[in-house]
Amino acid sequence: MRTWKRAALAATGAVAAVAVLAGCNGLGPGKAGGAPSERAGGGAGVKKAYRLGEAGPLHESPKLNSQDARFTVAPLEVRTGTETDMQNSGLQKDDKDGPQIPVFVWSTLTHKSGTPMELGDMDNDIMIRTESGLRTRALIVMMGSAKWADCPPVQSTKTLGPGQSEKVCTAFLIPAGQKPAAVELFRGYNAEPAQWPLGG
């Protein structure tokens, strides 16, 4: 796990810590693990590759209080940021991590059935896989916030009910010099992730 710190604010001297899961918890190259529990949708005959804009497999809520909820994720657009984006975000990396760049994924989250659930639980299993095979989960800001041009933070506590959809932008960090190869959706320890290849 990498630890990131937000640059000190001039007025308050406050700092923000950020955690990124990359290659942790079994999410390294060629592994599908990494979440605390299994999800549905990993059975035989389930489609594994999708086009950007196409909704993935029906997905179960990861939360006990909405475990009957089902939803879909449809990645729409992926943009690779720059080190300038990093500098403008207010996040300052630890030197030992090396240069990182952001990747922004816009997705439509659609609640299909069951108990209403929060947006923050619906985009939790989205990952970026790089050309080198590194799998990275979304950027987690422990304190404070990160600012990205044209990528507003997800309103994680907003609740969607059956039939409702929301377009969100999720930020990831990958090593500078690498390129994203696919958006992936974790589907359980015993199933390969659903994936949206980003072209060759």
N, C-alpha and C positions, 0 to 999 in steps of 0.2 A: 504494500500500500504506500502510495506517495503522499506526503503531507505538503500542502501549499499554504502560504501565508499571504494575506492581503496587505498591500502597502499601507503604512500608517497614515491615518487621516490627519490632516494638518490641524483641524480644530480640536479633535478629541484624543488623538494618539491611539485610537482603537485599532485592533487588528482582527483579521478574519482568517480562519484556518479552513482549508479545503482538503478534502480527501478524494482521491481517484483510485478506483479499483481497476488495475490493469494487470492481467496475468495472475491475479490473486484468487484464492478460493477455487482453484481448478479452472480458471478462465484463461489459461495459457493456450498456446497454439494447439489446435486439434482437440480441445476438450470442450465439453458442453456444460459442465457443471458451474456452480457458483452462486446459486440461490439457496435459501434455507429449506425449501420444500419443493416437492415435485409439482409440476403443472400438468394439466390435461393437454391433449393434442399431439402426443408423441407416438400414437399407434401406427401400425402398418397401413400403408396406403395414403397417409396424410402428405399433402403436397409440401415440399420443403423450400422451393425457390419461387419467388414472386417478382413482379415488375414494380418499380416505384409507382405509387399511386394505387396499387392493388392491396386490398385488405388481406392480412394474414389469417392464420387459423383462429377459430374461436378459442379464447383464452379465459382461464379461470381467475377469479380474484385471489390475490395472495393473502388476504386478510380473513380472519375467522369471523368477524362481524358482517362480512359480505361474501362468504364463501360460496353462496349460490349464484353470485353475479357472473355474467359472461360478457366479454367485450372483444373488440378487434382493434388492431393497430395497422395503420396504413401509412408507411413512410412516403412522403411526397417529394421531398427535395433534400439534397445534401450539399453543403458548402464547406470547403476547407478554408479555415482562416489563416492568419499569418502571425508572425511574432509581434507585429505592430498591434494586432488585435489583443494579444496577450498584454502588451505594455499598457494599452488603453483600458484594459479591464479592471485595473487596480489590483490584480493578483501578482504576487512576486514569488517565484519559485525558489526552492532550495537549490543551491549550486550543484549538489550531488545528483539531482534528477536530470540535469542536462536540459537543453532547450526543448520546449513543448509548444505545440500549436493547437488551437481549438478546431473542432469539427462541429458544425451545426446541422441538426436533423430536424426538419419540419415534418410532423406526422398528424394524421387525423385519428383521434381516439373515439371510438363509438361504443357506447354502452348498449348491449343487445338484450339482456334479460336479467331478472333477479333483483337483488337489493341494490339501491343506489350506492355508488362508491366514488371515492375522491380521485381526482386527476393524478395526484402524486403516486397513487397505487397502480394506476393504469399504464404509466410509462416506465415503471420500475425495472422491467425485464428487457428493455431495449439496450443493445450493445452496438459498438462499432468494431469491425474486424479490419485490421490493416493488411496491406499486401504481404507483410512478413508473417501474418498469422496471429499477431497480438490482438487479444480481445479486451476491450475497455468498456467499463460501465460509465454512466453519466457522471459528470462533475458534481460533487457534493460539497456545498459550502457550509462549514460548521458554524461559523460566526460571520456576521456582516453579509455582504453580497458581492457578486461580480457583475460588471456591466458589459454587455455585448451589443454592438450596433446591430439593429434589425433582428435581435433574438431576445425578446422579452422573457423574463423568468416565468416558469409554469406556475399558475395559480393552484398550487398543490392541494389546497383544502377545498377547492370548488368541487361540488358534487354533481355527478351526472346520473340520470335515471334512464330506464329503458327507452331506446329510440333517440337519445340525445348524443350529440357529437361535439367535439372541440378540437380545433387546430392548435397545436402546441409546438414550441421550439425547445429542443433539448441540446445542451452543450456537452461535448466530450473533449478530453485532451489526449493527444497522441504525440509521440516523439517527433520533433522537427525532422524533416527529410523523409518521413514515411507518408504513405497515402492511404486513405480509407478504401477498402475493397468491397465492403458490403455492410449494410445494416442488418443486424441479426436480432432475433427475439428468442430469449431463453425459454425452453419448453419442458424442462425437467432433466434430472440427472441421466435418465436412460434414453433420451431423445436428442438428436441433432437439432440445433436451433433452426427455426425458420429463417430464411435469408432473402435479402433484396440486393442482388449484385449491382455494383455501380459501374459496370462496363469495363472494357479492357484497354 
